[in-house]
Amino acid sequence: MTPNSTLISRSSSYTTTPDVKTLIGRLNDGLNRILLGKDQQVKMALACLFARGHLLIEDLPGMGKTLLSHALAKALGLSYNRIQFTSDVLPSDVIGTSVFDRESGDFRFVEGPLFAQVVLADEINRATPKSQSALLEAMEERQVTSDGVTRPLPKPFFVIATQNPATQTGTFPLPESQLDRFLMRIELGYPEPDAERELLKTGDRRKSLELMDTIANLEGLEKIQHAVDAVKVSDPLIEYVQRLVSHTRRAGEFAFGLSPRGALALLQSARAWALICDRGHVVPEDVQAVLPSVVEHRLREAADYAGHGGGALAQKLLTSVDVVG
């Protein structure tokens, strides 16, 4: 669709500062040297991080999900922990637990792997719903509660969860409350022939990851995130987002509509995408670019509530709602 000129905030004097633009470019280039042939997915993962959201990656084993998460943490110099979810993982294995200290004669809390700036929840849908729920408070409020004591998590706090397709054995479906806490869901997919040829020539990309230098730091990341917040959104653009959200709540093909959290996620993701595209204002194409990743895991088809929703519904949504009301 061609954006209507009224949807662009012409009153904005904001432009991407050279250092923010350069930093985003360096991060994008650095990650693409590790994850070959996945420029779109890398940009979407960066947009999710810049928007202060959590990322869900659904794909077959061996597609580079773990590689991407580790590369993001290393590129930004953030602390990184991996939690391998299995059916016998307990919430205390994720959050931490209190142990008795003989010297002090008291209990002390031992932090679990959740206490890191980037946490990879690997194969999250292989854990039971009880263990999955250990992430709910952490992802929403950036804190955990154990033994009646609330403890803050590191800042920034970014969860990257991977899940295998639900058709594979030994998986538990993620509940809607868990899915809604992920800002985006993406798939990596098979590499293009040229990228796969390069991969076969150079070998395992983990060797390249070990040699990867830190590109940014916490101050740089915060500068980018503040720049996202400064991206302007016009009133007509907000009305377009509202029409998209309203359509999911009224149209019969949807089992349920997008929540206010989903609407906010869509707008903030569009801001981040606009910044990556070096714009100081959001245009309809930004909303359309991020919409499938933001809403596919939040929508279900009314005729098949047990199904997985997905791209078909996202595409229907885009074609059913006009840019200009």
C-alpha positions as CSV (number, residue, x, y, z in Angstrom):
1,M,0.0,0.0,0.0
2,T,1.1,3.6,-0.7
3,P,1.0,5.6,2.6
4,N,-1.3,8.6,2.6
5,S,0.8,11.8,3.3
6,T,-1.4,12.6,6.3
7,L,-0.1,9.5,8.0
8,I,3.4,11.0,8.2
9,S,4.2,13.3,11.1
10,R,5.6,16.3,9.2
11,S,5.8,18.3,12.4
12,S,8.6,16.1,13.7
13,S,12.1,17.7,13.8
14,Y,13.6,14.4,15.0
15,T,16.1,12.6,12.9
16,T,18.3,9.7,13.6
17,T,21.6,10.9,15.1
18,P,24.7,9.8,13.3
19,D,26.0,7.7,16.2
20,V,22.7,5.9,16.6
21,K,22.5,5.2,12.8
22,T,26.1,4.0,12.7
23,L,25.6,1.8,15.7
24,I,22.5,0.2,14.3
25,G,24.3,-0.4,11.0
26,R,27.3,-2.0,12.7
27,L,25.0,-4.3,14.8
28,N,23.1,-5.4,11.7
29,D,26.3,-6.1,9.7
30,G,27.9,-7.9,12.6
31,L,25.0,-10.2,13.2
32,N,24.6,-10.9,9.5
33,R,28.2,-12.1,9.4
34,I,27.3,-14.7,12.0
35,L,23.8,-15.7,10.8
36,L,24.2,-15.9,7.0
37,G,21.4,-15.0,4.6
38,K,18.9,-13.9,7.3
39,D,18.9,-10.2,7.0
40,Q,15.2,-9.7,7.5
41,Q,15.1,-12.0,10.6
42,V,18.1,-10.2,12.1
43,K,16.5,-6.8,11.6
44,M,13.3,-8.1,13.2
45,A,15.2,-9.5,16.2
46,L,17.0,-6.1,16.6
47,A,13.7,-4.3,16.4
48,C,12.3,-6.5,19.1
49,L,15.3,-5.7,21.4
50,F,15.3,-2.0,20.6
51,A,11.5,-2.0,21.5
52,R,12.4,-3.6,24.9
53,G,10.4,-6.7,24.0
54,H,10.9,-10.5,24.2
55,L,11.4,-12.7,21.2
56,L,10.0,-16.1,20.4
57,I,11.7,-18.1,17.6
58,E,9.8,-21.1,16.3
59,D,11.6,-23.4,13.9
60,L,13.1,-26.8,13.5
61,P,16.3,-27.8,15.4
62,G,19.5,-26.7,13.8
63,M,18.3,-23.5,12.1
64,G,20.4,-21.1,14.1
65,K,18.1,-20.1,16.9
66,T,20.7,-20.5,19.7
67,L,23.3,-18.9,17.5
68,L,21.2,-15.8,17.0
69,S,20.5,-15.3,20.7
70,H,24.2,-15.8,21.7
71,A,25.3,-13.4,18.9
72,L,22.9,-10.7,20.1
73,A,24.2,-10.9,23.7
74,K,27.8,-10.9,22.6
75,A,27.4,-8.0,20.1
76,L,25.9,-5.9,22.9
77,G,28.3,-7.1,25.6
78,L,25.4,-8.3,27.8
79,S,25.4,-11.1,30.3
80,Y,24.0,-14.3,28.9
81,N,22.5,-17.5,30.3
82,R,20.9,-20.5,28.7
83,I,18.1,-22.5,30.2
84,Q,17.5,-25.9,28.5
85,F,13.9,-26.7,29.1
86,T,12.9,-30.3,29.5
87,S,9.8,-32.0,31.1
88,D,11.6,-32.3,34.4
89,V,12.7,-28.7,34.8
90,L,11.1,-27.1,37.9
91,P,10.4,-23.4,38.5
92,S,13.2,-23.2,41.1
93,D,15.6,-24.4,38.4
94,V,14.7,-21.3,36.5
95,I,14.2,-18.6,39.2
96,G,16.6,-19.9,41.9
97,T,16.1,-21.3,45.4
98,S,16.9,-20.6,49.0
99,V,19.5,-22.8,50.7
100,F,20.6,-23.0,54.3
101,D,23.9,-21.4,55.1
102,R,25.5,-23.1,58.1
103,E,27.9,-20.3,58.8
104,S,25.2,-17.7,59.2
105,G,22.5,-20.0,60.4
106,D,20.1,-18.5,57.9
107,F,18.7,-19.1,54.4
108,R,20.2,-17.3,51.5
109,F,18.9,-17.0,48.0
110,V,20.9,-18.6,45.2
111,E,20.0,-16.9,41.9
112,G,18.9,-19.1,39.0
113,P,19.9,-18.7,35.4
114,L,17.0,-16.2,34.9
115,F,19.3,-13.5,36.4
116,A,21.0,-12.4,33.3
117,Q,20.5,-9.6,30.8
118,V,19.8,-12.0,27.9
119,V,18.2,-15.3,28.7
120,L,17.8,-18.1,26.2
121,A,14.8,-20.2,27.1
122,D,15.7,-23.1,24.8
123,E,12.9,-25.4,23.6
124,I,10.5,-23.7,26.0
125,N,7.6,-25.8,24.9
126,R,9.3,-29.0,26.1
127,A,8.7,-27.8,29.7
128,T,5.5,-28.4,31.5
129,P,3.0,-25.5,31.9
130,K,4.1,-25.2,35.6
131,S,7.7,-24.5,34.6
132,Q,6.7,-22.3,31.7
133,S,4.7,-20.1,34.2
134,A,8.0,-19.3,36.0
135,L,8.7,-16.8,33.2
136,L,5.4,-14.9,33.4
137,E,6.2,-12.4,36.1
138,A,9.8,-12.1,34.9
139,M,8.8,-11.2,31.4
140,E,6.1,-8.7,32.3
141,E,7.5,-7.0,35.4
142,R,11.2,-7.7,35.1
143,Q,11.2,-9.2,38.6
144,V,10.7,-12.6,40.3
145,T,9.1,-13.5,43.6
146,S,10.5,-16.4,45.6
147,D,9.7,-17.3,49.3
148,G,7.6,-14.1,49.5
149,V,10.5,-11.8,48.5
150,T,10.5,-9.9,45.2
151,R,13.8,-9.5,43.5
152,P,14.5,-7.3,40.5
153,L,16.1,-8.7,37.4
154,P,19.1,-7.2,35.6
155,K,18.6,-4.3,33.2
156,P,18.1,-4.7,30.4
157,F,16.2,-8.0,30.6
158,F,15.6,-9.7,27.3
159,V,14.2,-13.2,26.9
160,I,14.7,-15.1,23.7
161,A,12.7,-18.3,23.7
162,T,12.9,-21.1,21.1
163,Q,10.3,-23.6,20.5
164,N,10.0,-26.6,18.2
165,P,7.0,-27.1,16.0
166,A,4.0,-28.4,18.0
167,T,3.8,-31.4,15.7
168,Q,7.1,-32.7,17.2
169,T,6.9,-35.2,20.0
170,G,7.3,-34.2,23.7
171,T,6.0,-30.6,23.3
172,F,3.5,-28.7,25.4
173,P,1.6,-25.8,23.8
174,L,2.3,-22.4,25.2
175,P,-0.8,-20.8,26.8
176,E,-2.1,-17.6,25.5
177,S,-0.9,-15.6,28.5
178,Q,2.6,-16.8,27.8
179,L,2.5,-16.1,24.1
180,D,1.1,-12.6,24.7
181,R,4.2,-11.6,26.7
182,F,6.4,-12.1,23.6
183,L,6.6,-8.9,21.6
184,M,7.4,-10.9,18.4
185,R,7.6,-14.4,17.0
186,I,9.8,-15.1,14.0
187,E,10.9,-18.1,12.0
188,L,14.4,-18.4,10.6
189,G,13.7,-21.0,7.9
190,Y,16.1,-22.8,5.7
191,P,19.0,-20.8,4.3
192,E,19.1,-19.6,0.7
193,P,21.4,-21.6,-1.6
194,D,24.1,-19.0,-1.7
195,A,24.1,-18.6,2.1
196,E,24.1,-22.4,2.6
197,R,27.0,-22.8,0.2
198,E,29.0,-20.2,2.2
199,L,28.1,-22.1,5.4
200,L,29.3,-25.4,3.9
201,K,32.6,-23.7,2.8
202,T,33.3,-22.0,6.1
203,G,31.9,-24.5,8.5
204,D,30.2,-24.1,11.9
205,R,29.4,-20.4,12.6
206,R,30.2,-20.9,16.3
207,K,33.8,-20.4,15.4
208,S,33.0,-17.0,13.9
209,L,31.0,-16.2,17.0
210,E,34.0,-16.9,19.3
211,L,36.0,-14.3,17.3
212,M,33.1,-11.8,17.3
213,D,33.9,-8.5,19.0
214,T,31.5,-6.6,21.2
215,I,30.0,-3.9,18.9
216,A,28.0,-1.8,21.4
217,N,27.6,-1.5,25.2
218,L,24.7,-0.9,27.6
219,E,25.0,2.8,27.1
220,G,24.7,2.4,23.3
221,L,21.7,0.1,23.6
222,E,19.9,2.5,25.9
223,K,20.6,5.4,23.4
224,I,19.0,3.3,20.7
225,Q,16.0,2.5,22.9
226,H,15.5,6.1,23.8
227,A,15.7,7.0,20.1
228,V,12.9,4.5,19.4
229,D,10.7,6.3,22.0
230,A,11.4,9.5,20.2
231,V,10.1,8.3,16.8
232,K,7.0,10.3,16.1
233,V,3.6,8.8,15.3
234,S,0.8,10.9,13.8
235,D,-2.8,10.7,14.9
236,P,-4.0,9.2,11.5
237,L,-1.3,6.5,11.9
238,I,-2.6,5.7,15.4
239,E,-6.1,5.5,13.9
240,Y,-4.9,3.0,11.4
241,V,-3.5,0.8,14.2
242,Q,-6.8,1.1,16.0
243,R,-8.7,0.0,12.9
244,L,-6.4,-3.1,12.6
245,V,-6.9,-3.9,16.3
246,S,-10.7,-3.3,16.1
247,H,-11.0,-5.5,13.1
248,T,-9.6,-8.5,15.0
249,R,-12.2,-8.0,17.7
250,R,-15.2,-7.6,15.4
251,A,-14.5,-9.9,12.4
252,G,-15.9,-13.4,12.6
253,E,-12.8,-15.2,11.5
254,F,-10.9,-14.4,14.7
255,A,-11.6,-16.4,17.8
256,F,-10.6,-13.4,19.9
257,G,-9.1,-10.0,19.2
258,L,-5.8,-8.3,20.0
259,S,-5.5,-7.1,23.6
260,P,-4.4,-3.6,24.5
261,R,-0.9,-5.1,25.2
262,G,-0.9,-6.4,21.6
263,A,-1.9,-2.9,20.3
264,L,0.9,-1.3,22.2
265,A,3.3,-4.0,21.0
266,L,2.4,-3.3,17.4
267,L,2.9,0.5,17.7
268,Q,6.2,0.2,19.6
269,S,7.5,-2.4,17.1
270,A,6.6,-0.1,14.2
271,R,8.6,2.7,15.9
272,A,11.7,0.4,16.2
273,W,11.3,-0.7,12.6
274,A,11.1,2.9,11.4
275,L,14.3,3.7,13.3
276,I,16.1,0.8,11.7
277,C,15.0,2.2,8.3
278,D,16.4,5.6,9.3
279,R,13.1,7.4,9.7
280,G,12.1,9.7,12.6
281,H,8.4,9.0,12.0
282,V,6.2,5.9,11.5
283,V,4.6,5.2,8.1
284,P,2.0,2.5,7.3
285,E,4.7,0.3,5.7
286,D,6.4,0.1,9.1
287,V,3.2,-1.2,10.7
288,Q,2.7,-3.7,7.9
289,A,6.3,-4.9,8.1
290,V,6.2,-5.9,11.7
291,L,2.5,-6.9,11.9
292,P,2.9,-10.6,11.1
293,S,5.7,-11.0,13.7
294,V,3.7,-9.2,16.3
295,V,0.2,-10.6,15.8
296,E,0.6,-14.1,14.3
297,H,1.1,-15.8,17.7
298,R,-1.7,-13.7,19.3
299,L,-4.5,-14.6,16.9
300,R,-6.5,-17.7,16.4
301,E,-9.0,-18.7,13.8
302,A,-12.5,-19.0,15.1
303,A,-13.3,-22.0,13.0
304,D,-10.3,-23.9,14.4
305,Y,-9.6,-22.5,17.9
306,A,-7.3,-25.5,18.6
307,G,-5.1,-24.5,15.6
308,H,-2.1,-22.3,15.6
309,G,-3.4,-19.1,14.0
310,G,-0.6,-17.6,11.9
311,G,0.3,-15.9,8.7
312,A,-3.0,-16.5,6.9
313,L,-4.9,-14.4,9.5
314,A,-2.2,-11.7,9.6
315,Q,-2.5,-11.4,5.8
316,K,-6.3,-11.3,6.0
317,L,-6.0,-8.5,8.5
318,L,-3.8,-6.4,6.3
319,T,-6.0,-6.8,3.3
320,S,-9.2,-6.2,5.2
321,V,-8.3,-2.8,6.7
322,D,-7.6,0.3,4.6
323,V,-4.7,2.5,5.5
324,V,-7.0,5.6,5.4
325,G,-10.3,5.3,7.2
